[in-house]
Amino acid sequence: GDSFILTGYIQKARNKRNPGEFDYRNYLIENDIYGIIYYKEIKFIDTRDFYFMNIIKNVRFALYDQIYKLYSKENAALISGLMLAYRKNMDHDLIEKFINSGVVHVLAVSGLHVGFITFIFLFLFSRFNIYLKYSLTILGLICFVLLTNVQPSVMRASIMAVSVIIGLFFSRKYNSYNSIAIAAFFILLINPRDLFNPGFQLSFSAVLSIITFYPLTRQQIEKINFNKFHKNIFLFVSVSLSAQVGTLPFTLLYFHKLSFIALFANLLVIPMIGFIVGLSIVSVGVSFLWLYLGHLFANTNNLIIDAMFMIVKNLGDPKYSVINISKFSFYDFIVFYLIMAAMSMFLWKFKNLKARLIIILLLIANFFVWEKMDNLNFNSPNELKLMMIDVGQGDSFLIGFPDGKIALIDAGLKNKNFDTGQRVIHSLLNYLDIEQIDYAFVSHVDNDHYGGFSYLIHNDSIAKIYKPELNASKNQDVIFENEISEAKIDLMHYNAGIIKGINYRIYILNNKQFYANSSKGENDKSGIIKIQYGNTSFLFVGDAGFLLENELVHHYKGFLKSDVLKVGHHGSKHSSSAEFINLVKPTYSLISVGEFNTFKHPSKDVIAILRKCNSKIMRTDLMGCVTLVSDGIKIYSKQVE
């Protein structure tokens, strides 16, 4: 119990704002956390920790500091995760590579680490009598659990290790199922909600799968006449395969990726992690006695870590390492385990190896067929779908046309802390099984509109891009067009014209005259797009201000009439004049705007104008993602989970 005074403000965490998105607010509520405090200043008054817990905390901090004295920033982030279960400093892209290559499990503190710790304690206390040696080892394991903030995987491995030690002490035969049951009982007794913790689920499913399937595969391997080296390789692969079989449903549920190089990657990475964990413990421990010697061990460890990172970064390239399975549901979860049950029941009845392989392939094929049964496609014949994606204070609209084509108008922002293209849009495209965007429209080159496109460009997600004429005086515009050119994506600059589809038209309303006035700001150079499908229409105006609106009114008059309007500039008071709104007469007005934004968008005056013409206002700050569907005759809203 620390006492402190802080100055700041409290805010609710982000909830689920888009289909398939993680509900962070609900996750926190399940852990009894109901808000996030953003503080400007914090002042500690008093620390009232229990004496023992205070020692544990200080040891944890001392180990953390020592790790960063010995290792580079990237390597220290890995080691603090392996030794202290503190992975917050690890690079997000690197973690993604571990996930893609199917070796993310090595980042969790678990059985391997506990095994090293147990061995070290048994070695240190080997001079004592058996009672004291085992008691001190158990006490050491308890301290290690506390050092790692009582992670479920560490608790599980430590309790199983204690079970082995107690069994040795009383000369009792060890039973793996009993040990894992005892571990689960104590963890859930302390915190029943750990049952829904991904760490708990992955850890226990991996161990249960190993102790269930590995003995069966080992029996088969023992029957084959291998030399010792090849036999050990196959035994190692069978352990890895057994663990992956058990954890696969949870991996798909949480990461939505199936790595098909996982077996090979594990064959390389797991032995390296063994050396890394061992050398990490030795280097940090020795450095407290002699820093120079600690650096010698650390330098050797750095070579192994760098080699492992190189392997993971190469194997983790998403282009050839993973298959995205974006909609893995509870239904799919049940199907997977039914197929596994069928495999365990029928596979061993076939004596012929070729027959077994055919059965395995057929069952895997069945899984992929049944897994797609409850999937929903974003595109539907005879329907046009418009999704206003919640990207915070920015714009992004996803459109699915009846002929299967996909358009994206703007892609939100990108900064050093958050890339909307990667974290929101690319994830959403995977969730909706959308492989490529056929038409990407950049309304204008302001960060909250074009920033997210960069990630999509580098991940081959876009076929063609439309944007305003290049502004050579604007460095970010030049860089952006260079990115497009290097990716060999077709680039078109806005000029009045029509993109014809099956039963729909995309009208680009900008003409050269719109860009003739060099004094115009970027907002008034926004791309103006109208989509007509049957008797329904949609108008997108980017961040158009009064000047561009007046030009549109003058050039297009009644053609601007649309059922759906993307309200200009997030509802700013500098857009959406009464004359323009009365000419468009939108049934639906879409406002993409961030919660609690500092610009105070949307303007009360704009809301009043829209209400006056009886338009239904739909805002991302209040509603999250909004989906509208047109059948060519009428438009209705639809919720997409």
MARBA-994900 format. One record per residue (C-alpha): x, y negated, z negated; residue in one letter. Coordinates in steps of 0.2 Angstrom, whole numbers, plus 5000, padded with zeros to 4 digits. Each point is the difference from the previous one (the first is absolute). Last residue first. Example, Ala and Ser with C-alpha at 12.3 -4.5 7.8 and 13.67 -1.06 7.14 Angstrom:
506850054964s499450174997a
// end
This chain:
490050415174e499349915014v498449894996q499049955014k499249835005s498849995015y500049925017i498650025013k499850045018i501850065006g500150134987d501049884989s500850044983v500749884987l501350054987t500549894986v501650034989c500049924983g498349934995m500349844990l501849955006d499650085017t498549895003r498450035010m498849865002i498350035008k499649855011s498449914997n500549845009c500149904984k500950144992r501549985012l500049814997i500050024981a501450135001i501049885010v499749864988d500550114985k501650035008s500650185001p501449994995h500649924984k501849995008f500850084984t499150175004n499050074985f499650165011e500749995017g498949955016v499450075015s498349925004i498850095011l498349915005s498650115006y498449945009t501149875008p499349845008k501549975011v499349825005l499449964983n501750064993i501049885012f498949854997e500150034981a501950005001s500850174995s501849954997s500949874989h499050044984k500950175001s498950165002g501450125002h500749895014h498550035012g498550114996v500150165010k498249985007l498850155004v498449985010d500849885012s499549855010k501749935007l499350025017f498849854996g501349875002k501650075008y501149865004h499449864989h499650114985v501750085002l500949845000e499149944985n500450164991e501949975004l500049834993l498950054984f501250134995g500350185007a500850124988d499650155010g498449975010v499350185002f498250015007l499050165001f498550055011s498550115001t498950035015n501150145007g501749984993y500849825002q501649964992i500549824999k501849954996i500849834997i501950004997g500649874988s500849845007k499049894989d500850094985n501849975006e499849815000g499649915015k501249855005s500550095016s498349995008n500150115015a499750164990y498150005001f500149945018q500950165005k498450104995n499450094985n498450095001l500650185000i498550115004y499950184995i498650095009r499050154995y499050145009n501650105005i501449884998g500549845009k501349884994i499449825006i501049845003g500549834993a501950004996n500850074985y501850065002h500250185004m501350124993l500250185005d501050094986i501950055004k500450004981a501449885004e498849885009s498850004985i501449974988e500749865011n498249925000e500050004981f501749924999i499549865012v498449974990d500950004983q501249875007n498749885005k500749875013s499850135014a498150014997n499650155011l498249995007e498750074989p499850194997k499550165008y500950174996i499950165009k500350194995a500249984981i500450134987s501850045005d500649984982n501149855003h498549905007i498850054986l501349944987y500249835009s498149985002f499749974981g500749825001g498949955015y498549924991h500549954982d501849965007n499349875013d500450045018v498349985007h498450115004s501150155003v499050135009f500550185001a499150105014y500350195001d500450034982i500750184998q499850164989e498449964992i499650154988d498949884989l501150034985y501649985011n499349845006l499649944982l501850044995s500749905014h498949864996i500249994981v501850034994r500949995016q499249865010g499649914983t501849994995d500249954982f501449934989n501249935012k498649935011n498850065014k498349935003l498450075008g499850105016a499149895013d498750075012i500250185002l499250095015a499650195002i499450095016k498950164998g498849955013d498749944988p501249874993f500850004983g500549834993i501149964985l500149834994f501449924990s500149834992d501049924985g499849964982q499750184994g500150135013v498350074999d499650075017i498549935009m499550165010m499049995016l499350155008k499250025017l498950145003e499450115015n501350134996p500849994983s501749944996n500549994981f500050195000n499450094984l500950164993n498950134991d500450145012m501849955002k500750114986e499050155008w501150005016v501649974991f499750134987f499550135013n501649975010a501050034983i499050164998l500350065018l501949964998l500150104984i499050155007i501250005016i501550004989l499450144990r499650105015a501849975007k500750064983l499150175001n499450064983k498449915000f499050024983k501249874993w499249865009l498250044996f499749944982m501449874998s499549925017m498250004996a500449914984a501049885009m498649975012i498849974986l501349884992y500149905016f498149995002v499749944983i501249865002f499349965017d498349974992y500849904987f500649895014s501649985011f499549865011k501749935006s500950155005i501549925008n501250135007i501849974995v501950015004s500149965019y499549815002k499849984981p501949994998d500350094984g501450125006l501149865004n499749904984k500050164990v501750065007i500849834998m499349984982f500850174996m501749955007a499949844990d499550094984i501450135002i501449865003l499349904986n500150154988n501950015003t500149824996n499050024985a501250134993f501449895002l499049854993h499750104984g501850034998l500449815001y498549974988l500850114986w498850054985l498449925006f500550045018s500150194996v498150014997g499649905016v501250105011s499450174993v498249975001i500149935017s501250145006l498750134995g498649915008v500949975016i500750185001f498250074998g499449875012i501250065013m499450184998p498249935002i500349895016v500750125013l498850154998l498649884996n500249915016a499950165010f498450054991l499349835001a500249985019i498150025003f499649864988s498149984998l499449834996k498549924991h501149954985f498750034985y498850135007l501350085012l501350024986t498650074988f499550135013p501850045004l500650024982t499750194998g500750055018v501449884997q500650094985a499950175008s501049935015l501449934989s500150174991v500050095016s501349895008v501250044985f499650195001l500449995019f501749914997i500450124986n499750155012k501149925013h501449984988f499850174993k499950105016n498350045006f499250175002n498249964997i499150074986k500649874988e499249875011i498250084998q500250014981q500649824999r498449945010t498950084987l501049944985p500049825008y498150005002f499349984982t501449934990i500449885014i498249955003s499749974981l501649895000v499549895014a498249994995s500649944982f501149875006s498949935014l498549994989q500949924985f500949875011g498349965009p499249964984n498250074999f500350134987l501149864991d498349944995r500050124985p501449914992n500950084985i498950165000l500250005019l501950004999i500050134986f498850125009f500949985017a501750054992a499250154991i499250065016a501749985009i500850104987s498750145000n500150015019y501950015000s500050144987n501750024990y500350164990k500349974982r501650014991s499449874987f501449875004f500050055019l498149975000g500149844991i501349945013i498950065014v498549914993s501149844997v500550015019a498150015005m499649864988i501449905008s499550035018a498249964997r500449844990m501249945013v498750035014s498749914989p501149854998q500349954981v500849845003n501650075006t501049974985l498650084989l500150165010v501949994998f499849984981c498950154999i501350105010l501349954987g498950064986l499850175009i501950015002t500349954982l498850144994s500850135012y501849964994k499549994982l499150174999y501450085011i501449944989n501049855006f501550015012r498950005015s499249844996f500849905015l499850145012f498150034995l499749825002f500849995017i499150155006f498349934994t500449835009i500450095016f498550115000g498949854995v500749915016h499650155011l498350024992g499349835002s500549825003v499149955016a501149945015l500250185006v498150015003h500249875015v500950145010v498750035014g501049905013s498649875002n499849984981i501949974998f500049885015k498549904992e501149994984i501349925010l498849875007d499449964983h501749964994d500350074982m500049874986n498450074993k500650174998r500250024981y499950184996a501549984988l501350125008m499450035017l499249835002g501549914993s501050105011i499149945016l500049824995a501850014996a500450075018n499149855008e500849874988k501750075001s500650114986y501050004984l499449844991k498350035006y499950174991i500749924984q498649875000d498750145001y500850114987l500149854988a498249965003f499450184997r501150014984v499249844994n498350075003k500450164991i500749914985i498449895000n499050165000m500950064985f499849844990y498249985004f499849855011d499649834991r500849875011t499749824996d499749835009i500450045018f499749855012k499350025017i499849875014e499249995017k498950154997y498950095012y498950114989i499250155009i498350074994g499050144993y501350134996i499350154990d500950135012n498450045010e499749815001i501849995008l499550135013y498349915003n500949845004r501350085011y498750085012d501150075013f499449965018e499150135011g498849865006p500449824995n499949904984r500250134986k500449904985n501349874997r500449974982a498949884990k500949844995q500749934984i500949835000y501749944993g500949944984t500650144988l500250014982i500850164992f499850144987s500850175004d499150154994g
// end
